[in-house]
Amino acid sequence: MEKLFSYGTLQFERVQLDTFGRILTGNKDCLKNYILSQIKITDPDVIKSSGMDTHPILEFTGNEEDFVEGTVFELTKEELEQADSYEVDDYKRAVLMFASGVSAYVYLKR
């Protein structure tokens, strides 16, 4: 199983059902040294699934006091590729370490 940290729309049940065909299970976690900003979404399928045309995106600050809360989900390799298809080109996937000590994939600002 793969681990993926979500801080935004991938936490929505509707987005999970549309993207993976199931509700994901996961654990709350936190990513330090980052803040959330917003990006404009133009992909009509992503807007329809999330119900929003503005989505959060992580930005590195290097400030120990900054943090973003979210959920580390477990998914299959195929589901991780489906998540890649859901995320628009403004995002890139990387592996980071979280407050719990777990390493997981996360989508960052490209």
Secondary structure, 3 states (H helix, E strand, C coil): CEEEEECCHHHCHHHHHHHHCCCCCEEEEEEECEEEEEEECCCHHHHHHHCCCEEEEEEECCCCCCEEEEEEEEECHHHHHHHHHHCCCCEEEEEEECCCCCEEEEEEEC
